[in-house]
Amino acid sequence: MTTLISQARAVALTASMITLAYSLGAVADDVASFATGGYAAGLRTKEMMNIIDTDGDGTISRAEWDAYQDKVFQSLDTHKRGRLNVAIFASRTDLRLGSSLATGGYADGLRSAELAHKIDADGDGWISHEEWMIYQGKIFDLMNTSTTHKDQLGTEEMFATGGANRP
């Protein structure tokens, strides 16, 4: 009887470990595949941080992030339809963003058909304002790693230099 219980525990522990390993692998895949490299590189610059940090305190709050992303969407939505066509999104992004709203690197990062398809969550060929804000909110959440100042991106979080470990 004791052997049977030990074997059952071993099977349950093995199954739990396999499930945990699979779920951690899936999370890592989601994070790695969420944004394109060009977008992440264009976003994570001191110049972009200064543009988004409207109160000049050296951090980006969730409210500043959301307000900035709303401005970007409004600039890209030149026809004021509340949605962006995925097919032309990548080809016109840099033309619609001025230098006061984005750096060339950030605009170049947005100019990606792959990114447009990632943002178009329902796959209908259009990026709605809601899809845009949800996607950008997830980007903020991925960078929001500090345990001491949640919902604030400092330089450590913005440039991925260890914000989660900062006191």
Stockholm file with secondary structure:
# STOCKHOLM 1.0

chainA/1-167         MTTLISQARAVALTASMITLAYSLGAVADDVASFATGGYAAGLRTKEMMNIIDTDGDGTISRAEWDAYQDKVFQSLDTHKRGRLNVAIFASRTDLRLGSSLATGGYADGLRSAELAHKIDADGDGWISHEEWMIYQGKIFDLMNTSTTHKDQLGTEEMFATGGANRP
#=GR chainA/1-167 SS CHHHHHHHHHHHHHHHHHHHHHHHHHHHHHHHHHSCHHHHHHHSSHHHHHHHCTTCSSSEEHHHHHHHHHHHHHHHCTTCSSEEEHHHHHHHHHHHSCTTTCCHHHHHHHCCHHHHHHHCTTCSSEEEHHHHHHHHHHHHHHHCCCSSSTTEECHHHHTTSSGGGCC
#=GC SS_cons         CHHHHHHHHHHHHHHHHHHHHHHHHHHHHHHHHHSCHHHHHHHSSHHHHHHHCTTCSSSEEHHHHHHHHHHHHHHHCTTCSSEEEHHHHHHHHHHHSCTTTCCHHHHHHHCCHHHHHHHCTTCSSEEEHHHHHHHHHHHHHHHCCCSSSTTEECHHHHTTSSGGGCC
//
